[in-house]
Amino acid sequence: MFLKKIALAGTFAALASTTAYACEIGARVSIVGNEFPAIQTVGAGAQECSGAEVTTNLTADHQKINVPGMQGNPAEYTSAIIANSSIVALMNEDVIRPLDDLVAKYGGGLQKSQLITINGNIMAVAFMANAQHLMYRKDILADLGVEPPKTYEEMLDIAKMIRDKGIMENPIGGAYAAGWNLAQEFNNMFLGYGGAHFKPGTAEPNVNSEAGINALNMMKALSEYMNPDFLTHDSNATNAEYRAGNIALLNMWGSRAATQTTAEGVTDAVKAGHAVAGPMTVGGGDTPASTLWWDGWTVAKNISDEEAEATFVAMMNGIRPDILQDPEVAKQAVWLIEGYQPTEAAVGVFEAAKMGTTPYPMLPYMGLMHTALGNELADFMQGKESAEQALADVEAAYVAAAKEKGFLQ
Amino acid sequence: MRHSTFFWFFLPTGAAMLLFIAFPLVSVVLQSIYAPHPAVLIEVENCTPLVGCTTETTIDQDATRELREREPLGRFVGLEIFFDRGHLAITEAREAWSSSQSWGEYFDKLGNLPFYRAMAFTLTFTFVVSPLVILLGLIIALTVNALNERLRGLVIFFSLLPFVVTPLIGSLVLFWMIDSRGILGSFIQFLAGDPSLSLKASTGLMWVSIIVYGVWHAAPFAFVIFYAGLQTLPQDQVEAAQIDGATRLQQVRYVIVPHLMPLVTFVALIQLMDNFRVFEPIVGFNAQAHAQTLSWFIFNDLGGETRQLSSASASSVLTIIGVAILLSPVLVRTWRDFKGKV
């Protein structure tokens, strides 16, 4: 038995060293991407390659800089780490290359489900899945004798109980910051009520509908149980509230689930009470009020073949299966990498996939809709105008932008 | 000066102005009257993890490239972008006018259009902050000037700090201080006796916070300029005023302020320009739900997942026009003074 273990350890060590030797690149690699733990792991893995310089620029502002940074010739960034929303911008501007030849040559370890195929071409390699789902304080819910909410209606009931008992004044958290976050929460709720953002087969907006009004009213009801500053709270600020023990229920990104209790200053009660569950449904619907995401990497079009090859090899090293042997890394995300065993923190995202959560729409004009939603919904959330008026404003703002970009005539 | 001498003398400046001022202006105007080509859309099959293959719409790159190569500037739209809802909103503003019963209702509807909402905030900010900055700067300058020589250096250093802090950082610092759990936020709650009071949740209080930040940040600038001006104040005039029995206030009113008047004009010009394109506090205060400005529109147009270059360019042109209108009274006056002297 003991010998077997040693032999196993030896094999692993040998495997690790061969892969380390394998990553030898001959041209520069420059990566731009979002910053959260899993992406930092991938970036660090790419940087282990030797032979040429590998630089990373991982920042929350990645989508402001990735398109301009890839439009030049040669492109500044040889790879952009993106999600299903942000690949659209890169596709629209035609700055990423098909990866079929590189996958055939170097992509042996990839699973078929990792290949993002658009119109028959592999355009990106996904390495993790993500979704927003419920996080909650099991200690508080247990004290109240209630199950974690399965629907947003139940969430409201539990929030009311917590407030009435005087446990917390504002028990619900949400990334409702005006702009991208608020729009995303609307998307979740809107899809949960069965809405579709566009009239089928066209770029015509379709949010000023019953589903849209229901979604806004539910968001308004939830916001009554939030910190009054909710329109300035993005994911980071919402998590800070959760970690400080100020909120008990929140809809949060799966990619944040594992690190929720590891930051500095997390109270012991939160550490012991933190739990995750699947996304909630709303209004009696079956589809969760959430969206399904993948994160992956691309290779720039305007670079030499050597650079493209080096980039592909380095990125492959960043997502090689043996990074999962580090238990810290394994729980950073729901990895799509071969050999991944779901951890406790992954329950929410897996549940989301199982429940048939709608993927975030990969449409060329979805970005404009998202921006319009982010700008125009804040008035309603502040009680300055009706839901109908807010949604009419969204459609008008979207139509103006879509006309400019040539999606509508 | 001979013409050729003047030419060679002026050439470097002229070339720099052409390169850094004229070309960008031409470029931004050009980009605002051209928009991207109509998108050629096709239905394709996409395959993604956990979901499988679905039929989705995407842009036909080959067809789009062909269009782009034929007309690289895009399609000419004239002033269409300027008049659309994101900018001057001509159609919507006219509709609001014809459907409104009263002025109040009209302004209400106008306030729902992004450009006019942004204007309401920008103009309020500009016309409240600029005079306050001048006044506060003058008061600090007079106070420091009256201080003991030894103390002066130290006081000047500390009064300059708000101006030294990067605007974005300065506004972030204030943003966290006025948070309902921050030191200033809690203090204001204590003063008002209302534990649920939140500066960030109220549009009015958010405006006040941003204005306070604007004054805090820019007052040292006015102070430095005025303080420098005070060093050139002829002492005999002040002494003459003192002999005539002028009080301290009268000295300031009739001797010091007239002496500093050209500097006041200068500070007013810079402040009007700066405040009209206010931007950093909106980002720093996360205030987009309560206050938006033209500069913030540009940032937002370029920061979304789909960049709107034409719209951002149109906002830039509108900013330039706005600054020109704001500065025109001062410029006209300077021009008149100049004509008077000749």
Contacts between the chains, C-beta under 8 A, distances in Angstrom:
chain1	res1	chain2	res2	distance
A	61	B	303	7.8
A	63	B	303	7.7
A	63	B	305	5.8
A	64	B	302	6.9
A	64	B	303	4.7
A	67	B	307	6.5
A	84	B	48	6.6
A	85	B	305	6.0
A	86	B	305	5.7
A	88	B	305	6.6
A	88	B	306	7.6
A	89	B	305	4.8
A	89	B	306	5.8
A	89	B	307	7.4
A	91	B	58	6.3
A	91	B	59	6.7
A	91	B	61	8.0
A	92	B	59	5.5
A	92	B	306	6.6
A	94	B	61	4.9
A	94	B	64	7.4
A	94	B	65	7.0
A	113	B	49	4.6
A	113	B	50	7.3
A	114	B	49	6.4
A	115	B	47	7.1
A	116	B	46	7.6
A	116	B	47	7.1
A	116	B	48	5.6
A	116	B	49	7.7
A	117	B	45	7.6
A	117	B	46	6.5
A	117	B	47	4.0
A	117	B	48	8.0
A	117	B	53	7.6
A	118	B	44	6.2
A	118	B	46	5.1
A	118	B	56	7.9
A	118	B	58	6.4
A	119	B	42	7.6
A	119	B	44	3.7
A	119	B	45	6.9
A	119	B	46	7.6
A	119	B	58	6.6
A	120	B	44	7.7
A	120	B	45	7.3
A	126	B	48	7.3
A	126	B	49	5.0
A	129	B	49	6.1
A	129	B	50	5.7
A	177	B	286	6.2
A	178	B	286	7.6
A	178	B	288	4.9
A	178	B	289	3.7
A	179	B	288	5.9
A	179	B	300	8.0
A	201	B	57	7.6
A	203	B	41	7.6
A	227	B	180	7.2
A	227	B	198	7.9
A	228	B	180	6.8
A	228	B	196	6.5
A	228	B	198	4.1
A	228	B	200	7.6
A	228	B	201	4.1
A	229	B	179	6.8
A	229	B	180	6.0
A	229	B	198	5.3
A	229	B	200	4.2
A	229	B	201	5.7
A	230	B	201	7.9
A	231	B	200	7.4
A	231	B	201	7.1
A	231	B	286	7.9
A	231	B	289	4.3
A	232	B	200	5.0
A	232	B	285	7.8
A	232	B	286	4.0
A	232	B	287	7.7
A	232	B	289	7.5
A	234	B	286	7.8
A	292	B	50	6.2
A	292	B	51	6.7
A	294	B	48	6.1
A	294	B	49	5.1
A	294	B	50	7.3
A	336	B	49	5.4
A	353	B	50	4.7
A	359	B	48	6.4
A	359	B	50	7.9
A	359	B	51	5.1
A	362	B	46	6.3
A	362	B	48	7.6
A	362	B	56	5.6
A	362	B	58	7.9
A	363	B	56	6.8
A	363	B	57	5.6
A	364	B	39	6.4
A	364	B	41	6.9
A	364	B	57	6.7
A	364	B	58	6.2
A	364	B	59	5.1
A	364	B	306	7.8
A	365	B	39	8.0
A	365	B	306	7.4
A	366	B	305	7.8
A	367	B	304	5.7
A	367	B	305	3.3
A	367	B	306	3.5
A	368	B	304	7.2
A	368	B	306	5.2
A	368	B	308	7.7
A	370	B	304	7.1
A	370	B	305	6.5
A	371	B	300	7.1
A	371	B	304	4.0
A	371	B	305	7.5
A	371	B	306	7.3
A	375	B	114	7.1
A	375	B	288	7.5
A	375	B	300	7.2
A	378	B	288	7.2
A	378	B	289	3.6
A	378	B	290	8.0
A	379	B	112	7.6
A	381	B	289	7.5
A	382	B	201	7.9
A	382	B	203	7.1
A	382	B	289	6.7
A	385	B	112	7.1
A	389	B	112	7.5
A	393	B	112	6.5
A	396	B	85	5.3
A	396	B	92	7.4
A	397	B	85	6.2
A	397	B	86	6.7
A	397	B	114	7.3
A	399	B	85	7.6
A	400	B	84	4.4
A	400	B	85	4.2
A	400	B	86	4.9
A	401	B	86	6.8
A	401	B	306	7.9
A	401	B	308	5.9
A	401	B	311	6.9
A	403	B	84	6.9
A	404	B	35	5.0
A	404	B	36	7.4
A	404	B	77	7.9
A	404	B	81	5.9
A	404	B	84	7.0
A	404	B	308	6.1
A	404	B	310	5.3
A	404	B	311	5.7
A	405	B	35	7.3
A	405	B	36	5.5
A	405	B	39	6.9
A	405	B	306	6.6
A	405	B	308	6.7
A	406	B	35	6.7
A	406	B	36	5.0
A	406	B	37	5.5
A	406	B	38	4.0
A	406	B	39	4.7
A	406	B	75	7.4
A	407	B	38	8.0
A	407	B	39	5.2
A	407	B	41	7.8
A	409	B	38	6.7
